[in-house]
């Protein structure tokens, strides 16, 4: 009669041992999953970092500009990528990598007072506190970026520009006084960003070098189209539905990456 209690104890022991083993197994699997989750972003970060070189240079008015240089092997052409406000050079990373894949080197910069470009001989900079004149001084950032590319072996005649929002207006401003630049892509330009007025820099002879991208409900940018058509009629103009502005347009219309690449291939000959 004592067999049954012993059997019950044995079964209970097996059940308890099984539960302990299952608990240990589950704990191990959870720990391993957490490790993999942490390792994957780290691997991605390392992979992304290996494709760029963080650089810095100083403008003629004493501002330290920080940028990411994406150098494509054996590339002949290099572009300056200029972000919108309030943003920084990271907003142009996907575009830079896609351009690198097709053989174009690029330099994405933080404009003065944005991102990491906050040091100057006059102290710390914050774009939120800028006057219009201080925003207009960002043209020195583009000039210095161009000189950086020249030092890397890309003469100004082998350079192009891609700018978003105020970066688009700055791109046009630089192109208008440096006509050896191959071409420029203006994403959501405006008639007047902080005193940087399109009409001051639009020229008919620049039209062949321009691609302009806007959305129809982005009133400030869309209103610039008529002025561009009037003063630089040969420009390539892409109009998209919606109200997305600047680099946000890529989120809704990822095919824009390919359209920009196609435009560059036509102009960079």
N, C-alpha and C positions, 0 to 999 in steps of 0.2 A: 504493500500500500504506500510505501515511502517513495516509490519510483516517480509517481505523478508530480509531487512537489519538486523533486530534483529535475524532472523534465521541464517543468515550468520555469525553474530558475535558469536552466540552460538556454531555453528559448529567449527568456528575458535578457540574458547576458548577450546572446547573439544580436538581438534587436538593438540593445544599447551600443554595442560595439559598431554595428552597421551605421547607426546614427552619428557616432563620433567620427567614423571614417568619412561619411557624407559631408559632415560639417567641415572637416579639414579640407576635403576636396573643393567644396564650394568656396571656402576662404581662400584657397590657393588660386582658384580661377578668377575670383574677384580681384585679388592682388595683382595677378598677371595682366588682367584687363586694364587695370589702372596704370600699370607700368607702360603698356603698349600705347595707351591714350596719351601719356605724357611724352613718350619717346617720339611718336609720329609728328606732332607739331615741332619738336626740336629738330628732327631730321629735315622737315620742310624748311624751317628757318635757316638751317645750315646750308641747305641746297640753294635757297634764294640769295643768301649772303654771298655765296661763292660766285654768283653771276654778276655781282656789282662791286664797284670800288668806291668807298666813301671818300669824297674829296673836299677840300676847302681852299678858297682863294679870297683875296681881298680886293675890293673895288677901289676905284680911284678916289672915292670920297671916304674911304676908311671903314667899310662894312665887311665883316667876314661872312662869306657866303658858303653854305654847306650844300653839297650835292651828291648825287649818286651817278657814277659813270658806268654805263653799260657798254662795254667794248665788244663789238662783234669781230671775230677773227677775220683778218684781211679786208676789213671794210674800207670803202673808199669815201663814204659819206657819213656825216654825223649831224644829229639834230639837237637843238636845245628845247627842252620841254618845260613849259611855264604854267604852273597851276593857277587855279582860280582862288578867289578869296571868299570865305576863310578856309583855306585848305593848306596842303603842303606837298612836297615832292612825291610822297607815297601814293597820292591819288593817281599818279601817272605811271605807276609801276607795271601794271598789266600791259599798257600800251608799249612801254619801253621794252619789255620782254618779247612781245610779239614782233616789234621792229628788229630786235636783235636776232630773232629766229630767221628773218629774211635777209640778214646781212647789213643792217644799219646800226651804227653805234649811236648812243644818245647820252645826253647829260641832263638829268632832271634836277632842278635846283629848288631850294627853299628861298622864295623872295625875302628880302629884308623884313625883319619883324615877324616872320612866319616860321613855324617849325623850329629848326635849330639855328637859323640865321638871325641871331638876336644880339650878337656882340659887335660893337663898333668903337671907334676911337672916341665917340661922344657918349658912350655908355650903353646900357641895355636898350634894345628896341622892341616895341610892341605895336604891331600894325593897328591895333584897336585905338591907339592914341595918336595915330598919324594925321597930319593935315593933308590936304590935297597935294601940296608941294612935296611932302615927304613920300607920298605914294608915287608921284611922278618921278622921283629920284630913283625908282626901281629900274629905270632904263640902264643905270650904271651896272646893275646886276647882270643884265643881258649882255652888255658890252664885255664885262669881265668873263662871262661864261664863253663867249665867242673866242676871246683870247686864250682861254684855257684849252679849247678845242684846237686852236691853231698850234699851241705848244705840243699837243698830242699828235700832230701831223695832219690835221684837217684844215686846210686853208679856207678862208671865208667863202670862196667860190664852191666849196664842197660841203657847205653847211645848209641846214634847213631849220625851220622853226615850227613848233606846234604849241599854241597857247590857248588857254580856256578863260573865258570871261575877261577880267582885267588883263590876264596873261595874253589874251588874243590881241587886245589893243596895244599892249607893249610889243608884241611880235610884229605887228604892222608898223609901229613907230620905228623899230630897229631896221626892218626891211626897207623902209622908205629912204633911209639915209645910208643903207649898205646894200645897194642894188646887186652886188655880186652874189648875195645869198641866193640859193637856188629857188626856194619856194617857202610858203608858209601856210599852215592850216590854222584857221581862226575858228575856234569853237565857242559859240555864243558871244560874239563881239557886241559891244554896245556903242551907241552914238557918242556917249560921254561917260567914261569911268574915271572919277576923281580928277577931272580936268584933262584926261588923255582922250582927245577927240578924234574920232575916225576921219572926219573930213580934212583934218590937218595933214593927214598922211596918205590918203587915198590918191593914187595916180593911175591914169589909164594904162601906162606901160607896166604897172604892177599886176594888172588883172590876170595876165597869163600865169602868174606865179601864185595865185591865191585859190585856196579852197575855203569856203565859208559854210559852217554847219550851224543851223538854228532849229528851234522847235516853234511851231506856229502860235502857241499860247504863251510863250515867253516874250511878253510885249517889248521889254527893253531891247532884247536882242533882235527880235523879228523886225522891229521898226528900223533897224540898221540896214536891212536888205535893200531898200529903195535907194539909199545913199550909195551903197556899194555898186549897185547896178548903174547908177548915174555916173559915178566918178571912176569906176574900174570895171567897165561892162564885160570884159572877157572872163571874169571870175567864175570859177566852178562853185555853184551854190547847191547845198543839200538842205531840204526842208523836211522835218519830221513832225508828226502829230504830237500833241501833248504840250507840257510846260516845263519839261526837264531842262536844267541849265548846266552848261559847262560839261565837265566829265561825267555828270550824272546821266547824260544822254546815252552813254555806253551801256548803262544798266538795262534800259529798255530796248536798245537797238544795237546789240553786240556786232551786227554785220558792219557797223561803222568802222570797226578796226580794219576790216578787209578793204573797205572803200578808201580809207586813208592810205593804206599800203599801195593800192592800185594807183592812186594819184601820185604818190611819191615815185613809183616806178616809171611813170610817164615823164616826170619832171627831172629826175636825177639821172641824167644821161651823160 
